[in-house]
Amino acid sequence: MKRFKMTRRNFLKGSSFITGSAAGSSLFIGVNPELEAAPAASAGDTATRTTALAQCPYCGVGCGTVIQVENGKIVSMRPDKDHPTNYGLQCIKGLTAAEPIYVDRMEGDPYVRKDVWAEWKKPGHGDLEYVTKTKGSFDDEHFVRVPYKEASEMVAHKIAHLAKKYSGNSIGLYGSGQLTMEGQYLENLFMKGVLGSNTIEANARMCMTSAVTGYFATLGSDTPPLAYDDIEMCDMIMHFGHNARESHPIIFWRAADYKKKADIPTVVVDPRRTGTVMGYEDIDPDNSVHVPILNGDISFLNSIAHVLLAEHPDVIDWDFLKAHVKGWEAYVDGVKKDYSPEQVQDRMGGPNHDVSPELIRRVASMFADATRKRLARSKGKQSGKGYGGVIIMWGIGYNQHIHGQHNVISIVNLLTLTGNLAKPGCGPFSMTGQPNAMGERFTGGLTGRLPFNEPLKNDKHRLHMAKHWRVPEANLKTAMNSENPGMAVGMMERVLKGEVKAMFMVYATHIDLPDQENLVRPALSKIFTVVQEIYRHAPNNLYADVIFPAATWGEVNGVYISSERRINICEQAAMPPKGCLPDLDLVVHKGKEIANLLGMDGDKIFPWKTDKNGFIDTEEVFRDVCRASAGTDTDLTGILEREKLDGLSPYEQLKQLRGIQWPAPTYEIAKNGGTKRRYMMQEGQWENRPYGYFRTRDGKVHMKLCQQDYSNREELTHKLMEFGTKKDHYTIDHMDLIKEARDKGLTPDLPDEKFRGRTWDKVPKDKYPYWFGLGVVYEHFHTAKSNRSPTTRRLVPEMYVEMHPEDARELGIKDGDKVRVVTRRGQLEARAQVGTNSLVKPARNNVPRGYMFGPWNLSVADSAVPEKNKWLANRVTSRVWDPVSGQVDFKKSAARIEKI
């Protein structure tokens, strides 16, 4: 049989990007009238064209994008050929980012639920804790349009009342990695500095916090230490839980181009045989390895270390370990004792995820050879100028485990053992999901955090931030002492327990969160909810008491931060529709009003003036961020020094340089584009660096042996499976169980494997024989904008489930059949996509037997209305989370497949 070459062109053809084949068949069309509103008409008749620079609004790669505007409306995108991230390349998501901006768009006055407004208009404002009877609907009949100032006044009084009566911690906020960094900074100021609330979370909690806490635990700071340039300097790349070809295409293309040029080996660790695997194999199958692990990543990494210690001792960096590492002795002893390739076979995922001792030794040998190449450069004629070695990249999927933080620590352990750490061409590299999730992390917009990589409990920094935020330090102490156990999941469980009374939903959608049927939507039905939104039929509006029409990317000024710490400008290209305010302005307005009602001086806390368009001057907020960053490991004060000496404003510097990588603590570093690599004295001319070799207290890398132990897996996992199925059963009340499951590296669910091999109608209704995992698809990004793009909807128009041909045959399901995926917590509907020759597009990836896969991007593309919404992926997922990172395990639900 002729082998299909997975070239970039064929990859796009397989997406129907060139052929458009999916558009012609009614079998594949998902009809959602909520998304069919026509784009707003251009303002005026005169043909005027302008452009603006921005970072792409989709994944965290941070591609440079040029927004093109015609007659005052954003009409298209083109890649920025001068940007050092993408050099004029862009994936289909970024190229079509203009299409959905005006579809189903809100404008004008805010929406307020009729009964909520009627209650507010009663004498004395009625019951300030009134809960509407119409939650779960966004029909116009349930809303009234209210002038902005009146709606804002009502929100301020209700929030102030609840804060006074129940504490500031009774007010929650769920934010987004799509907000500008300046907006994220002010959301955190508002929540912690004004309300004294620690009930603040963001969708970064669902995608990247295992990387965050893993970096903190090992290196002392939330810092990917490398730059994208290191891709073209390495001798080997490994991807863990990272289908880069679909989730971060530009990174894959850069890596693939370098593999073709330098013939570097690549290893992809993923249950599925993905486009990333096939793309590398098409370049050179002899040095491209696929490791089909399901959940056993910790054991796999430990076993590589075992092989290196036993069979390749020359690549162990003993000098570095002794001088700059803590805990390495216990790690070395542990992997030698318990993690030979033969000892880990029970944790490699089962018969369809075969990771033999021979395969482990092959990968270890490749790893050793790549390390030797780096060592040879550093010891040879170019001594001191060595580069290369191994880069380990991972994506959202690798973080989304009960043991997500331990997954990350295990990567850093292996790289530290061999000296492949934070040097040119080697080190750990997490790839972020949201375009500005790095900004969310930078500004501390999560439970327990302050801006600039510091916790609330740091006394000195807390006082520092109180001064720069112009708020009483007592408010930050109150936030510090306020509990939000369980983080994002716990926040929703606390709603059901009656501890959280109101919620702000800012740019993030609640369908990011797991266990929608039993946790999230029941929670949002109980509380006062304020939504900032651009789309009329967005899922959050179902549960909103007040909806403020918002401006979006391209209509606001600000910055995003990409996965390589690059701060990119996002210029305002066009004015938003009438009545739509930037999220930053909305937080300033509500912050001032609520601060005043709570006895503070709102004008002092939020002092910024408006620009020529009547919006808050975001560059002034950015300057505030730079000033407050002084003395931290994220220091940006060099940008202000350069403004003083060269007369270039911060935003102008970002434009000219196409981004600055933090930290930029001095004039010279800022002028040179920031800090390319972190740690080990690589930060350039930074004499007042506030840490040593690493940012831990002792200046050393902290290694910790992470374990996997399946000895009582079934007993523990059955207890985990009760969450979402047992009434009033909350994860935050069972921390000991979750910690034990984490420490043993378990899964949140277990399939009833003995019931495989039967036709779908012969599987008992209480049995769930298959694994079901979620992920992303190349054509779509998350669940809002790309679903409203005509191009990307045509390319992948319907929810699908990837299915192995043999599983499909045994189940009695044919390609294209409509199926139901049922777990213990809920169900979704989709088309069966059987193999890579499926009629159901995109049909790119192969799943192993016993494992089904579906994209979560299409969750509300059929409809957001619960009664009509059949594609919602997070109806079926477990809410069990990593006890340190708070990240939920979305990847391993036990499922039954039914034919519809």
C-alpha positions, 0 to 999 in steps of 0.5 A: 500500500502506498504510504500517504505523505503528511506534508503541510499541503496535505495536512491542509487538504485533509482539513478541507481547507483547499477542497472545502469538501465538508461543506457539500454534504448535509451529513456533516453540517451542524446547524446553529441559527445562533451563529448565523447573524450577518457581520455588521455593516461597514461604517461610512461609504469612503473606502479607507484602509488601515492596519494595526499590529497585534499578537494573534488572539488564539493560542499562546504561541504569540504569532505576529499579526497585522490587523487590516481595517476597512471603513472602520471595521476589522476585515482580515488578518495577515501574518507579520513577516517581521515578527521573530515568532512566525516570520510571516507564517500563520495557521488557519485559526489566525488567518480567519480571526477577523471573520467571527468578530461581528457575528452575533455581536451585542451592542448598546445598553446592558441586558438585565434580567427583568425580574432582577430589575423589577426587584431592584426598582422596589422601595429600598431596592427590594431584596438585594439577594434576590435570585432570578427564576429565569436562569438557563435562558438567554431569550430576549423575553427574560431581559430588559435593556438598561442604561449603562450607569443604572445597570452598573449602579445596581451591580455595585450596590448588590456586590457591596451588600454581599461583601459587607454581609458575607465577606469579600470572599463570597464574591468570585471572579472567573477571568480569562487568558484572552484579556489584555495583561493590563486588564488582568492586572486590574481584575486582581487589584479589584478582587484582592485589593478592593474586595479582599477576596481570594475567590479569583480564578481563570481559565489558565487553571484549566490549561497551564497551572500544572506547569506553573506549580511545577516550575515553582517547585523546581526552579522557584518561579513560574518561568519557561526558561527558553526561547523559540530560537532554541528549537533551531539549536537543539539536538533532540525534541520530545513532546509530551501530551502535545499534538503541536501540529494542531494545537501550536502549528507554528511551533511544529512547523519550525521544529519540522523545518529544523528536523528536515535541515539538521535531521534531529531525532524527535519523540512524541509521547501521546496515546494517539498517533497524531499528525505531529507523529506522522509529520515527523515520520514523513521527514525521517521515519528512522529517528522519529519515535511515537511512544503511546503512553496512557497516564504512565508518563512519570514512570516512563520519564523515571525509567529513562533516567534509570537507563541513563544512570545504568547504561549511559553514565557519561551524560549524567552531570554530576558536577552540576547536581552537586553544585546547584541541585537539592534532592538529587540523591533521593531521586537517583536512588529511587529511579535506580531501585524502582524504575527499570524499564522492566519494572514499569510495564504495569503503568504503561497503559495496557496492551494497546499502549505498548511501551516495551523495555526496548522502546524505552531504551531506544528513547534513552539512547537517543536522549544520551546521544543528543546530550553528548553532542551538547557536551562535545560542543562545550568541551571542544574548540568552542569551549564556553559556547556550547549549545544544543541537547534536548528540549522537552515540550509539553502541552495542555494535555500533559498538565491535565492530570490528577498528577499534573504537577508531578508530570512536570516535575518529572520532566525537569528532573530528567533534564536536570540530571543530564544538565539539559536545563535552561541552556541554549538549545535545551530545557523544559518548554511548556506551551500555553493554551490561551493567547495571554494565559502567561499574562494571567500568571504574570499578574497573579490572577489566580487564588493565592497569588499576587503579580510578579510571581509572588504569593499573597503570603509573602509579607514584603511583597504584599506590602509592596503591592498594597502601596502600588495598588493604593489599597489598604494592606489589610485588604490583602491580608484579608484575601490571604486569610480567605480560603478558596480550597479546590481553586476553580472546581472548589469555587463552584463547589463552594457556590453549591455549599452556599459560601459564594454569593456572586460571580463575575465572568470576564471573557472566560466561558464557564464551559471551560470547566468540568462536570457541567451537568452536576457542578457548574451549571447548577452552581451558576443557577444559584448566584448573582452573576455579572457577565462581560461578553461580546456575543449575544448567545454566548453560554455565560449569558444563560446564567447572567443576571447582568450582561455588559456588552464588551469590546474585544481583541482588535478594539482595545489597546494592551499587551499579551504575553506568549509562551516564550515570555514575549510581551507583544503589543495588541493595538486597537485597530477599530472602534467597538460597536456602540455601547461595547466597553473594554473589559479594563474600563468595565473593571475600573468603573465597577472598582471605583463604585464598589470601593466607594461603597465600601468606604475607600477612595475609588478615584485614588485606587483607579486614577487613570485618565481616558484617551482620545477615544474615551477609554482608559489609557492602557499605556498608563496602566502598563507603566504602572505594571512596570513600576510595580515590577521593580525588584522582582524576577519579572522586572520591567523597569528597563522599559521605563528607563529607555522611555526616559533616555530615548523618548520611546514610549513602552508601546512604541518599544514593543512595536519596534522590537516586535515584543520584549521578553521579560524580565527587562530590568535595565536599559540595555536589556530592554533595548536588546529585546529583553531576556532570551533565557532565564537562570544560570546567570543568563539574564545579561547585565542585571547586577541587582538580580534578586536571586542566584543561579535559580529563584529558589531560596537556596538558589538551587534546582529542587528535585523530587522523586515522583512516583506511580503505584497501581497496587490499590488503583481500583479501590482508590479510583472507585472512590474518585468516580463518586464525584459527580455521581453522588449528591452533595459529594465534594472534592474539597471535603476529600483532600486526603483521597485526592492527594493519595491518588496524586501521589500514586499517579492514578486516573480519575476513572477506570473503564470496564474493559471486560465489556469491550468486544460486544456490540453497543446494545449488548453493553450493560447501561451501568458499564463504561468499557472505553477510555474517552479523552478530549483535546483540540483540533487544528481548525478551531480554538476553544469554543466561541470565536472560531465556531462563529467563523464561516471558514473554520466551521466549514472545515470542521462543522460537527462534533466527532469521536475518533474511533479505532476501526476494530472497536467500531466493527465490534461495536457495530458502528459504521463510519459517519454513524451518529453516536452517543458518548456516555460517562458516569456524569453525562453524555454528548452526541457526535459522529463516529470518525473511523480511521484516517480515511473517514468521511467525517473530517478532519480524519487525521489522527489514529487512536489506539484500541479501547480509546476514543477521542473528541475535540472540546472546541465544538462544545456549543457549536450546535447550540448553547441552549442546554435543551438543544446542546448535544455536543458539550464535551464537559458534560462527561468529564470528571471534576477531580483535580491536582491538589497543588495545581488545581488542574482537572484531569480531562483526558481519561473518562470511562465511557460507553458508546451508543448508536443513535 
